[in-house]
Amino acid sequence: MPDPSYCDRLRQDMYFLTRNGRLSEHLVDKIILQLNRVYPQILTNKEAEKFRNPKALLHIRLSDLISHLQKKGDKHCQEFYRALQINAEQLYNDLPSRKILKTSASTGIDTDKEKYILTDRGPMFFLACFSVAAGLALFMYCWNPDPKVIGGAKKILGFSPIIIGRHVRNICMVYMEDTSRKN
């Protein structure tokens, strides 16, 4: 999937950027001045004055600036991101579109789907499967008709006081002795 255009990213980030307290008036003015002075083809003097008008609310000025840049095209939106990165690096890194790009680029997998796939079955499923496999292996090992194998099973059970409780181990040992006497 190709990366979204800068206009699409700006559309995604618009709510985040225009939320109260994200960008200060001073920071918005710095971005507008940079777009006007460093890149005069992005914002003309007249447009810069319009977006720096202190009589208008900051939220409205910023929304109008973003809408204006989106209408002008992808290059203008890219320069806005560059100005934002230069003047407010932390805010630039916290943008929702940046977080999406970082997670999808680092793994190549949609992390929400990956979490669902990995946690589709819980730890109890794993423990149940492991217990069945371990029980089946022990059963196959212990019930082998070869008497040499039973002696090996006694050795394994004899050295397992850490794994199995002492009482359970003693019961298993008695049962193994009884089965070896019958053979």
Disulfide bonds with the S-S distance in Angstrom:
none
